[in-house]
Amino acid sequence: MFSPHESGSSKFESVRKEFSWIRVRDLVPCILVTFEKEQIVVWRGKDYKLPADVQFSLDFDDWELPASYCSVTYGCFCVPSERSDVNIQLETDREKPGKRTELEGKGEGNHLPSMAHPDLTSPLLPPSSPRPHHSVITIDETPQTPQSRRSHRQNHNHHAPHPDTRVSAHRNPYEFLGGRPFSVPPPTNVNPFKNGTERIDGIYEVLKIVICLPIAAIRLVIFGVALCVGYIATRLALAGWKDRQNPMPVWRSRIMWITRISARCILFSFGYHWIRRKGKPAPREIAPIVVSNHVSYIEPIFYFYELFPTMVASESHDSIPFVGTIIRAMQVIYVNRFSHSSRKNAVNEIKRKASSDRFPRVLLFPEGTTTNGRFLISFQLGAFIPGFAIQPIIIRFPHVHFDQSWGYISLGKLMFRMFTQFHNFMEVEYLPVVFPLENQKETPAHFAKRTRLAVSRTLNVAQTSHSYGDIMLLTKASESQQENPSRYMVEMAQVESLFHIKSLEAIDFLDKFLSMNPDSSGHVTLNGFLGALRLKASNLCNEIFQFIDVENNGYISFKQFLYASSHVLKQPLFRQVCEQAFRDCDAGGNGHVSAVQFGESIRPAIPEMTKDEVQELFGLFEAAGNGRSSREEFLTCLRKNPLLIALFSPHPCHARSSETTAGDIWL
C-alpha cells in the first residue's frame, strides 16, 4: 500500500499531465472515490489523495462487468463488501504492448513516484490505443507473486474476447470440422436472481414478524377484498365485449377505474403506503412504448394503477386465477418465448398498437424475468424492433432488512414477508425519452443497447449477459438437488449470441452434464465424462476431455462442456460430416445402421472398445431399441451429443464405400 504522506503530494506534479481518466474494472470493498476538489480514495479506512488534475469518469460503453459491483451515487464511488480484491486503474498507451513493470518510476515516459511495493503493478497497453495517455495502478489487498497477478488479471472482465478467454493448448480432435479455436470465458460468481434476505436472520426480524402478525392478518383481508372487488369490476367491464382487436370503449375504461383503485389498495396491503415518484410520464404521442426493469410482481400492479397500459406478458399469465381475467382487460399481448412465430406475431401487435394513439401505451419488461435489482441482465429486442420512441422507467425497492426482489424465492414466502413489514419502500423514476437515431439506420440491438445503458447508469448497476435461459438452468440444477445451482448459470444471452443456441438446447446439454455426476463444486472428472457418453479411456477420449478442459484442471465445468458442445455443433461442416458418418456406417445403403456396422466404423478411432462396450455406446443411437439406428435417430443422437462426432473423424484405416480420399470425403 502507499500513502500520500509517504510519497508526498509534490511528487505527483510530474505525472499530473499524464493522467486523464480513471476506470475501475473489478470493484472492491470499502472504496469511496469523491469527485470534488481533491480526489480521495478511501481504502480500508485510510485516505489516499490523488492530484486534483486527475479526472474521474465512467466509460460505460467499454464496460461489461458481470463480476463487478458498481454503485455510483451523487459524485461517489461506493462498492459493497463482497469483494476482497482491489483494482483501481489508471491506464496508459505509452509503453510497448505486453510490457509490465513495477511502479518504481520505471518505464519510458512513466515518471511515477517511487512506491516499491509488491501490490503495485503496471500492466501497459499497446501504443495503438486511441485513448489519451494514461498509466495503470493496481492495488491489491494481499501481496501477490507475478504468477498470481497474471491469474488475477485473467479474471477481470470475462467478456473481453482475447485476453480473458481460456483456449485449449492440446490437439483439437475436431479440427477436421473447420472453424476457429475453442475458448471459454472465465466463470463469474454473479447471481442476478438471488434474493439477499431469503432466510429470516436476526432477533430484530423475528420480533418484527411476531409484532406484525396481527397487522398481516388485517392486510390479508384488505388484499382479499380488493382482489375480489377488482375482479368483479373487471368482469362487468368485459361483459359482452367481443371486439378485442380495437381499443376498449370509454365507458368500459371508466369501470376499470374501480379495478385500478383496487390495485392501489393491494399495494397498500403489501406495505407500500406511499410511493415516491421522480419525473413524469411522457405524453403517449411522444413515447408510445415504455420499458421498465423488473424486480418483483409489484411493478405490474403499480403500472396497472398508474398507467393502465397494454402489457406484453407470457401466455402462462392468462391462466392465473383472478389475475388472468384482470390483465385481459389491459388487452395484453401474449407471447410464447419459445415460439419464433409467437414472438414475431407479438412484435407485429406491438407495432400496430404503438402506432395508433387510440390504444394506451405499450409496456414491456425487456429483461424478460425478475432479478434482484443489483444487476441489469440482457434485454430482449421486442420493444425496439418497431422503431418507436421509448421512455425507460426504473423502479427501486430500497431496503435494509428485507429484500423485496422476486429472485429465486417462492411467491408465498415473499408475500408473507411483505405482509409482516412495517413499511416497504418503493421509488419510481421516469427517465428521458430515448429516440431512435434518425440520421442513420439503427439496428434494434443498438437501440436496445443505448436504452439499457441509460437504465444501468441511472440505477448504478452493472450489466450482465444473463437471460431467462439462466433461470431455466438454475431451476433444472436445483431440481436435481445440486449443492450450488447458481454454478450452472452461463450467461445465456452471450451463449446465444456466439453459437445461436437456444435455451432448450442448453437444458438438454445440462441434462447430459448432470448425468456425469458432478461434485459439490459442479465439476466432472474424466471417469464421469466417459461414463455418461459410454466411452472407454483411450487417446481420442483423453483428447476430447482435454479439448473441453481448457484450463488443464483435470476436471470440467458445465460452462466448459456447454461451450465445447455448442462450438462443435455450430461448426460449418458439422451437418455434412454427420451425414457422411451415417453413409459410412450404412455401407449397404439400407437406410439404417446395425451395431456391427457401427462398431466397424468407430473401431479405428477407439480400437480398445470391446463388443459389449460398442453395443452399450450404440444404445445412444438406437432410440427405438430394435437393434438398429435409422438415419433420423443417428443424426439426432449426434446433435444431442455433438462431441461424439470425433469418433467418425477421417482415419486412414476407415472403411470407405468409394474410392474418394479421406480429405475429399470430409472437406
For each residue, the residues with C-beta under 8 A, 3 or more apart:
1: 43 46 117 119 139
2: 6 7 48 115 117 120
3: 6 7 46 48
4: 7 8 9 47 48 49
5: 8
6: 2 3 115
7: 2 3 4 11 12 113 114 115
8: 4 5 11 113
9: 4 12 49 51
10: 13
11: 7 8 14 113
12: 7 9 15 16 50 51 113
13: 10 16 51
14: 11 111
15: 12 18 19 51 111 112 113 135
16: 12 13 19 51 53 54
17: 53
18: 15 92 109 110 111 133 134 135
19: 15 16 22 51 53 54 55 90 134 135
20: 55 131 132 133 134
21: 55 56 57 59 90 132 134
22: 19 33 54 55 56 57 88 89 90
23: 57 58 59 62 63 89 91
24: 27 33 68 70 77 87 88 89
25: 65 68 87 89 156 157
26: 65 67 68 83 85 87 155 156 157
27: 24 31 65 68 69 70 77 79 83 87
28: 31 43 79 83 84 85 86 87 88 141
29: 79 80 81 82 83 84
30: 42 43 44 45 79 81
31: 27 28 41 42 43 77 78 79 86 88
32: 40 41 42 76 77 78
33: 22 24 39 40 41 42 56 76 77 88
34: 39 40 75 76
35: 39 56 75 76
36: 39 75
37: 52
38: 49 50 52
39: 33 34 35 36 49 50 51 52 54 56
40: 32 33 34 47 48 49 50
41: 31 32 33 47 48 49 50 88
42: 30 31 32 33 45 46 47 48
43: 1 28 30 31 46 48 86 139
44: 30 141
45: 30 42
46: 1 3 42 43
47: 4 40 41 42
48: 2 3 4 40 41 42 43
49: 4 9 38 39 40 41
50: 12 38 39 40 41 54
51: 9 12 13 15 16 19 39 54
52: 37 38 39
53: 16 17 19
54: 16 19 22 39 50 51 90
55: 19 20 21 22
56: 21 22 33 35 39 77
57: 21 22 23
58: 23 63 72 457
59: 21 23 62 63
60: 63 453 456 457
61: 453
62: 23 59
63: 23 58 59 60 462 463
64: 157 159 463 465
65: 25 26 27 68 70 157 462 463
66: 158 159 188 190 375 462 463 464 465 466 491
67: 26 155 156 157 158 188 189 190
68: 24 25 26 27 65 462
69: 27 79 80 82 83 374 462
70: 24 27 65 79 460 461 462
71: 77 78 79 80 460 461
72: 58 76 77 78 460
73: 76 78 460
74:
75: 34 35 36
76: 32 33 34 35 72 73
77: 24 27 31 32 33 56 71 72
78: 31 32 71 72 73
79: 27 28 29 30 31 69 70 71 83
80: 29 69 71 83
81: 29 30
82: 29 69
83: 26 27 28 29 69 79 80
84: 28 29 141
85: 26 28 140 141 152
86: 28 31 43 138 139 140 141
87: 24 25 26 27 28 138 139 140 152 156
88: 22 24 28 31 33 41 137 138 139
89: 22 23 24 25 136 137 138
90: 19 21 22 54 134 135 136 137
91: 23 125 131 134 135 136
92: 18 95 110 122 124 125 133 134 135 136
93: 125 126 127 128 129 131 133 134
94: 108 109 110 124 127 133 135
95: 92 99 101 107 108 109 110 124 125 127
96: 99 124 126 127
97: 124 125 126 127
98: 124
99: 95 96 107 124
100: 121 122 123 124
101: 95 104 106 107 110 121 122 124
102: 106 116 120 121 122
103: 106 110 112 115 120 121 122 137
104: 101 112 114 115 116
105: 110 111 112 113 114
106: 101 102 103 110
107: 95 99 101 110 122 124
108: 94 95
109: 18 94 95 133
110: 18 92 94 95 101 103 105 106 107 122 135
111: 14 15 18 105
112: 15 103 104 105 115 135
113: 7 8 11 12 15 105
114: 7 104 105
115: 2 6 7 103 104 112 120
116: 102 104
117: 1 2 120
118: 143 144
119: 1 138 139 140 141 142 143 144
120: 2 102 103 115 117 137 138 139
121: 100 101 102 103 136 138 149
122: 92 100 101 102 103 107 110 135 136 137 138
123: 100 136 138 153
124: 92 94 95 96 97 98 99 100 101 107 135 136
125: 91 92 93 95 97 129 136
126: 93 96 97 129
127: 93 94 95 96 97
128: 93
129: 93 125 126
130:
131: 20 91 93 134
132: 20 21
133: 18 20 92 93 94 109
134: 18 19 20 21 90 91 92 93 131
135: 15 18 19 90 91 92 94 110 112 122 124
136: 89 90 91 92 121 122 123 124 125
137: 88 89 90 103 120 122
138: 86 87 88 89 119 120 121 122 123 149
139: 1 43 86 87 88 119 120
140: 85 86 87 119 143 144 149 152
141: 28 44 84 85 86 119
142: 119
143: 118 119 140
144: 118 119 140 148 149 152
145: 148 149
146: 149 150
147: 150 151
148: 144 145 151 152
149: 121 138 140 144 145 146 152 153
150: 146 147 153 154
151: 147 148 154 155
152: 85 87 140 144 148 149 155 156
153: 123 149 150 156 163
154: 150 151 163 164 166 186
155: 26 67 151 152 158 164 186
156: 25 26 67 87 152 153 160 164
157: 25 26 64 65 67 160 164
158: 66 67 155 164 165 185 186 187 188
159: 64 66 164 185 465 494
160: 156 157 163 164 165
161: 164 165
162: 165
163: 153 154 160
164: 154 155 156 157 158 159 160 161 185 186
165: 158 160 161 162 183 184 185 186
166: 154 183 184 185 186 550 551
167: 181 182 183 550
168: 172 181 182 183 546 547 548 549 550
169: 552
170: 543 546 547
171: 175 543
172: 168 175 181 182 547
173: 540 543 544 547 646 649
174: 177 179 182 547 567 568 571 645 646 649
175: 171 172
176: 573 577 649 650 666 667
177: 174 568 571 572 573 574 577 645
178: 571 572 573
179: 174 567 571 572
180:
181: 167 168 172
182: 167 168 172 174 547 550 563 564 567
183: 165 166 167 168 550 563
184: 165 166 550 559 560 563 564
185: 158 159 164 165 166 494 559
186: 154 155 158 164 165 166
187: 158 487 557 559
188: 66 67 158 464 491
189: 67
190: 66 67 375 462 464 466
191: 194 372 486 489
192: 371 372 374 375 377 407 464 466
193: 369 370 371 372 407 408 466 470 471 474
194: 191 198 372 407 408 486
195: 198 372 403 405 406 407 408 409 414
196: 372 374 403 405
197: 200 201 399 401 402 403 417
198: 194 195 403 407 408 409
199:
200: 197 205 206 209 417
201: 197 205
202: 205 206 401
203: 206 207
204: 207 208 401
205: 200 201 202 208 209 401 402
206: 200 202 203 209 210
207: 203 204 210 211
208: 204 205 211 212 401 420 421 422
209: 200 205 206 212 213 420
210: 206 207 213
211: 207 208 215
212: 208 209 215 216 419 420 421 422
213: 209 210 216 217 420
214: 217 218
215: 211 212 218 219 419 420
216: 212 213 219 220 416 419 420
217: 213 214 220 221
218: 214 215 221 222
219: 215 216 222 223 269 270 271 419
220: 216 217 223 224 269 419
221: 217 218 224 225
222: 218 219 225 226 265 266 268 269
223: 219 220 226 227 266 269 270
224: 220 221 227 228
225: 221 222 228 229 265
226: 222 223 229 230 262 263 265 266 269
227: 223 224 230 231 262 266 322
228: 224 225 231 232
229: 225 226 232 233 258 259 262
230: 226 227 233 234 258 259 262 263 266 326
231: 227 228 234 235 259 322 325 326
232: 228 229 235 236
233: 229 230 236 237 255 256 258 259 262
234: 230 231 237 238 256 259 325 326 328 329
235: 231 232 238 239 325
236: 232 233 239 255
237: 233 234 241 248 252 253 255 256 259 329
238: 234 235 241 252 325 328 329
239: 235 236
240:
241: 237 238 244 248 249 252
242:
243: 246
244: 241 331
245:
246: 243 358
247: 331 356 358 359 360
248: 237 241 252 253 256 329 331
249: 241 252 253
250: 253 254
251: 254 255
252: 237 238 241 248 249 255 256
253: 237 248 249 250 256 257 308
254: 250 251 257
255: 233 236 237 251 252 258 259
256: 233 234 237 248 252 253 259 260 308 329
257: 253 254 260 261
258: 229 230 233 255 261 262
259: 229 230 231 233 234 237 255 256 262 263 304 326 329
260: 256 257 263 264 304 305 308
261: 257 258 264 265 305
262: 226 227 229 230 233 258 259 265 266
263: 226 230 259 260 266 267 301 302 304 305
264: 260 261 267 268 305
265: 222 225 226 261 262 268 269
266: 222 223 226 227 230 262 263 269 270 301
267: 263 264 270 272 275 298 301 302 305
268: 222 264 265 271 272 273
269: 219 220 222 223 226 265 266 419
270: 219 223 266 267 298 415 418 419 424
271: 219 268 418 419 421 422 423 424
272: 267 268 275 298 424 426
273: 268 423
274:
275: 267 272 302 426 427 428
276: 425 426 427 428
277: 427 428 429 430
278: 427 428 429 430
279: 429 430 431
280: 430
281: 290 306 307 361 391 393 430
282: 286 287 391 430 433
283: 286 287
284: 287 288 357 360 361
285: 288 357
286: 282 283 389 391 433
287: 282 283 284 290 361 388 389 390 391 433
288: 284 285 354 355 357 361 362 388 389
289: 350 354 361 362 363 364 383 386 388 389 390 391
290: 281 287 307 309 361 362 363 364 390 391 392 393
291: 363 364 365 366 383 390 391 392 393 451 455
292: 299 303 363 364 365 392 393 394 395
293: 299 365 367 371 373 376 394 395 455 459
294: 299 365 367 368 369 370 371
295: 298 299 370 371 372 373 395 397 404 405 406
296: 299 370 397 404 405 406 414
297: 300 301 370 406 411
298: 267 270 272 295 301 302 395 397 404 426
299: 292 293 294 295 296 302 303 365 395
300: 297 303 304 311 327
301: 263 266 267 297 298 304 305
302: 263 267 275 298 299 305 306 395 426 428
303: 292 299 300 306 307 309 311 363
304: 259 260 263 300 301 307 308 311 326 327 330
305: 260 261 263 264 267 301 302 308
306: 281 302 303 428
307: 281 290 303 304 360 361 363
308: 253 256 260 304 305 330 360
309: 290 303 330 360 361 362 363
310: 330 331 332 333 353 359 360 361 362 363
311: 300 303 304 327 330 332 333 362 363 364
312: 332 333 335 346 350 362 363 364 365 382 383
313: 317 327 332 333 334 335
314: 317 334 335 336 337
315: 318 334 335 336 342
316: 319 320
317: 313 314 320 323 324 327 332 334
318: 315 324 327 328 332 334
319: 316 324
320: 316 317 323 324
321: 324
322: 227 231 325 326
323: 317 320 326 327
324: 317 318 319 320 321 327 328
325: 231 234 235 238 322 328 329
326: 230 231 234 259 304 322 323 329 330
327: 300 304 311 313 317 318 323 324 330 332
328: 234 238 318 324 325 331 332
329: 234 237 238 248 256 259 325 326
330: 304 308 309 310 311 326 327 360
331: 244 247 248 310 328 353 359
332: 310 311 312 313 317 318 327 328
333: 310 311 312 313 346 349 350 353 362
334: 313 314 315 317 318 342 346
335: 312 313 314 315 342 343 345 346 382
336: 314 315 339 342 343
337: 314 342 343 368 468
338: 502 503 504
339: 336 342 343
340: 343 344
341: 344 345
342: 315 334 335 336 337 339 345 346
343: 335 336 337 339 340 346 347 382
344: 340 341 347 348
345: 335 341 342 348 349
346: 312 333 334 335 342 343 349 350 382
347: 343 344 350 351 382 385 386
348: 344 345 351 352
349: 333 345 346 352 353
350: 289 312 333 346 347 353 354 362 364 382 383 385 386
351: 347 348 354 355 385 386 388
352: 348 349 355 356
353: 310 331 333 349 350 356 359 362
354: 288 289 350 351 359 362 386 388
355: 288 351 352 386 388
356: 247 352 353 359
357: 284 285 288
358: 246 247
359: 247 310 331 353 354 356 362
360: 247 284 307 308 309 310 330
361: 281 284 287 288 289 290 307 309 310
362: 288 289 290 309 310 311 312 333 350 353 354 359 383
363: 289 290 291 292 303 307 309 310 311 312
364: 289 290 291 292 311 312 350 380 382 383
365: 291 292 293 294 299 312 368
366: 291 379 380 381 382 383 384 448 451 452
367: 293 294 370 371 376 377 378 379 380
368: 294 337 365 380 467 468
369: 193 294 377 467 468 471
370: 193 294 295 296 297 367 405 406 407
371: 192 193 293 294 295 367 374 375 376 377 405 407 466
372: 191 192 193 194 195 196 295 375 403 405 407
373: 293 295 396 397 405 459 461
374: 69 192 196 371 461
375: 66 190 192 371 372 461 462 463 464 466
376: 293 367 371 452 455 456 459 461 462 463 464
377: 192 367 369 371 463 464 465 466 467 470 493
378: 367 464 465 466 467 493
379: 366 367 383 384 448 449 451 452
380: 364 366 367 368 383
381: 366 384 385 444 445 448
382: 312 335 343 346 347 350 364 366 385
383: 289 291 312 350 362 364 366 379 380 386 390 448
384: 366 379 381 387 390 444 445 447 448 451
385: 347 350 351 381 382 444
386: 289 347 350 351 354 355 383
387: 384 436 444 447
388: 287 288 289 351 354 355 436
389: 286 287 288 289 433 434 435 436
390: 287 289 290 291 383 384 433 434 447 451
391: 281 282 286 287 289 290 291 430 431 432 433 434
392: 290 291 292 431 434 451 454 455 458
393: 281 290 291 292 428 429 430 431
394: 292 293 428 429 431 455 458 459
395: 292 293 295 298 299 302 426 427 428 429
396: 373 426 427 429 459
397: 295 296 298 373 403 404 405 424 425 426 427
398: 425 427
399: 197 402 403 404 424 425
400:
401: 197 202 204 205 208
402: 197 205 399 417 421 424
403: 195 196 197 198 372 397 399 407
404: 295 296 298 397 399 414 418 424
405: 195 196 295 296 370 371 372 373 397
406: 195 295 296 297 370 409 411 414
407: 192 193 194 195 198 370 371 372 403
408: 193 194 195 198 474 478
409: 195 198 406 413 414
410: 413 414
411: 297 406 414 415
412: 415 416
413: 409 410 416 417
414: 195 296 404 406 409 410 411 417 418
415: 270 411 412 418 419
416: 216 412 413 419 420
417: 197 200 402 413 414 420 421
418: 270 271 404 414 415 421 424
419: 212 215 216 219 220 269 270 271 415 416
420: 208 209 212 213 215 216 416 417
421: 208 212 271 402 417 418 424
422: 208 212 271
423: 271 273
424: 270 271 272 397 399 402 404 418 421
425: 276 397 398 399
426: 272 275 276 298 302 395 396 397
427: 275 276 277 278 395 396 397 398
428: 275 276 277 278 302 306 393 394 395
429: 277 278 279 393 394 395 396 458
430: 277 278 279 280 281 282 391 393
431: 279 391 392 393 394 434 454 455 458
432: 391 454
433: 282 286 287 389 390 391
434: 389 390 391 392 431 447 450 451 454
435: 389 438
436: 387 388 389 442 447
437: 440 442 447
438: 435
439:
440: 437
441:
442: 436 437 446 447
443: 446 447
444: 381 384 385 387 447 448
445: 381 384 448 449
446: 442 443 449 450
447: 384 387 390 434 436 437 442 443 444 450 451
448: 366 379 381 383 384 444 445 451 452
449: 379 445 446 452 453
450: 434 446 447 453 454
451: 291 366 379 384 390 392 434 447 448 454 455
452: 366 376 379 448 449 455 456 463
453: 60 61 449 450 456 457 463
454: 392 431 432 434 450 451 457 458
455: 291 293 376 392 394 431 451 452 458 459
456: 60 376 452 453 459 460 461 462 463
457: 58 60 453 454 460
458: 392 394 429 431 454 455
459: 293 373 376 394 396 455 456
460: 70 71 72 73 456 457
461: 70 71 373 374 375 376 456
462: 63 65 66 68 69 70 190 375 376 456
463: 63 64 65 66 375 376 377 452 453 456
464: 66 188 190 192 375 376 377 378 491
465: 64 66 159 377 378 491 492 493 494 497
466: 66 190 192 193 371 375 377 378 470 489 491 492 493
467: 368 369 377 378 470 491 492 493 496 503
468: 337 368 369 471 472 492 503
469: 472 473 492 493 495 496 502 503 506
470: 193 377 466 467 473 474 489 490 491 492
471: 193 369 468 474 475
472: 468 469 475 476 503 506 507
473: 469 470 476 477 488 489 490 492 503 506 507 510
474: 193 408 470 471 477 478 485 486 488 489
475: 471 472 478 479 485
476: 472 473 479 480 488 507 510 511 514
477: 473 474 480 482 485 487 488 510 514
478: 408 474 475 481 482 485
479: 475 476
480: 476 477 514
481: 478
482: 477 478 485 487 488 514 518 522
483: 520
484: 487 520 521 522
485: 474 475 477 478 482 488
486: 191 194 474 489
487: 187 477 482 484 521 522 557 558
488: 473 474 476 477 482 485 510 522 558
489: 191 466 470 473 474 486 492
490: 470 473 494 495 506 558 559 562 563
491: 66 188 464 465 466 467 470 494 495
492: 465 466 467 468 469 470 473 489 495 496 503 506
493: 377 378 465 466 467 469 496 497
494: 159 185 465 490 491 497 498
495: 469 490 491 492 498 499 501 506 562 563 566
496: 467 469 492 493 499 500 501 502 503
497: 465 493 494 500
498: 494 495 566
499: 495 496 563 566 567 569 570
500: 496 497 570
501: 495 496 505 506 566 569 570
502: 338 469 496 505 506
503: 338 467 468 469 472 473 492 496 506 507
504: 338 507 508
505: 501 502 508 509
506: 469 472 473 490 492 495 501 502 503 509 510 562
507: 472 473 476 503 504 510 511
508: 504 505 511 512 640
509: 505 506 512 513 558 561 562 565 566
510: 473 476 477 488 506 507 513 514 558 562
511: 476 507 508 514 515
512: 508 509 515 516 532 561 640 641
513: 509 510 516 518 524 532 558 561 562
514: 476 477 480 482 510 511 517 518
515: 511 512 532
516: 512 513 524 528 529 531 532
517: 514 524 528 531
518: 482 513 514 521 522 523 524 528 558
519: 522 523 524
520: 483 484
521: 484 487 518
522: 482 484 487 488 518 519 557 558
523: 518 519 553 555 556 557
524: 513 516 517 518 519 528 529 555 556 557 561
525: 528 529 554 555
526: 529 530 537 541 542 545 554
527: 530 531
528: 516 517 518 524 525 531 532
529: 516 524 525 526 532 533 535 545 548 556
530: 526 527 533 534 535 536 537 541 545
531: 516 517 527 528 534
532: 512 513 515 516 528 529
533: 529 530 617 620 641 643 644
534: 530 531 613 616 617 619 620
535: 529 530 538 541 606 617
536: 530 541 606 608 609 613
537: 526 530 541 542 608
538: 535 541 542 606 607 608 609
539: 542 543
540: 173 543 544 605 606 646 647
541: 526 530 535 536 537 538 544 545 606
542: 526 537 538 539 545 546
543: 170 171 173 539 540 546 547 646
544: 173 540 541 547 548 643 646
545: 526 529 530 541 542 548 549 556
546: 168 170 542 543 549 552
547: 168 170 172 173 174 182 543 544 564
548: 168 529 544 545 556 560 561 564 643
549: 168 545 546 552 553 554 555 556 560
550: 166 167 168 182 183 184 560
551: 166 560
552: 169 546 549
553: 523 549 556
554: 525 526 549
555: 523 524 525 549
556: 523 524 529 545 548 549 553 560 561
557: 187 487 522 523 524 560 561
558: 487 488 490 509 510 513 518 522 561 562
559: 184 185 187 490 562 563
560: 184 548 549 550 551 556 557 563 564
561: 509 512 513 524 548 556 557 558 564 565
562: 490 495 506 509 510 513 558 559 565 566
563: 182 183 184 490 495 499 559 560 566 567
564: 182 184 547 548 560 561 567 568 643
565: 509 561 562 568 569 641 642 643
566: 495 498 499 501 509 562 563 569 570
567: 174 179 182 499 563 564 570 571
568: 174 177 564 565 571 574 642 643 645
569: 499 501 565 566 574 639 642
570: 499 500 501 566 567 574
571: 174 177 178 179 567 568 574
572: 177 178 179
573: 176 177 178 576 577 666 667
574: 177 568 569 570 571 577 578 642 645
575: 578 579
576: 573 579 580
577: 176 177 573 574 580 581 645 648 666
578: 574 575 581 582 634 635 638 639 645
579: 575 576 582 583 635
580: 576 577 583 584 648 665 666
581: 577 578 584 585 601 634 638 645 648
582: 578 579 585 586 593 631 634 635
583: 579 580 586 657
584: 580 581 587 601 648 654 655 656 657
585: 581 582 593 597 598 601 634
586: 582 583 589 590 591 592 593 597 631
587: 584 597 655 657
588: 597
589: 586
590: 586
591: 586 630 631
592: 586 628 629 630 631
593: 582 585 586 597 598 621 628 629 634
594: 597 598 627 628
595: 598 599 614 615 618 627 628
596: 599 600
597: 585 586 587 588 593 594 600 601
598: 585 593 594 595 601 602 614 617 618 621 629
599: 595 596 602 603 609 611 614 615 618
600: 596 597 603 655
601: 581 584 585 597 598 647 648 654 655
602: 598 599 605 606 609 614 617 647 648
603: 599 600 606 607 609 614
604: 607 651 652 653 654
605: 540 602 646 647 648 649 651
606: 535 536 538 540 541 602 603 609 647
607: 538 603 604
608: 536 537 538
609: 536 538 599 602 603 606 613 614 617
610: 613 614
611: 599 614 615
612: 615 616
613: 534 536 609 610 616 617
614: 595 598 599 602 603 609 610 611 617 618
615: 595 599 611 612 618 619
616: 534 612 613 619
617: 533 534 535 598 602 609 613 614 620 621
618: 595 598 599 614 615 621 622 629
619: 534 615 616 622 625
620: 533 534 617 637 641 644
621: 593 598 617 618 629 633 634 637
622: 618 619 625 626 627 628 629 633
623: 629 633 636 637
624: 630 633
625: 619 622
626: 622
627: 594 595 622
628: 592 593 594 595 622
629: 592 593 598 618 621 622 623 633 634 637
630: 591 592 624 633 634
631: 582 586 591 592 634 635
632: 635 636
633: 621 622 623 624 629 630 636 637
634: 578 581 582 585 593 621 629 630 631 637 638
635: 578 579 582 631 632 638 639
636: 623 632 633 639 640
637: 620 621 623 629 633 634 640 641 644
638: 578 581 634 635 641 642 644 645
639: 569 578 635 636 642
640: 508 512 636 637
641: 512 533 565 620 637 638 644
642: 565 568 569 574 638 639 645
643: 533 544 548 564 565 568 646
644: 533 620 637 638 641 647
645: 174 177 568 574 577 578 581 638 642 648 649
646: 173 174 540 543 544 605 643 649
647: 540 601 602 605 606 644
648: 577 580 581 584 601 602 605 645
649: 173 174 176 605 645 646 666
650: 176 654 662 663 665 666
651: 604 605 654 662
652: 604 662
653: 604
654: 584 601 604 650 651 662
655: 584 587 600 601
656: 584 659 660 662 665
657: 583 584 587
658: 665
659: 656
660: 656 664 665
661: 664 665
662: 650 651 652 654 656 665 666
663: 650 666 667
664: 660 661 667
665: 580 650 656 658 660 661 662
666: 176 573 577 580 649 650 662 663
667: 176 573 663 664
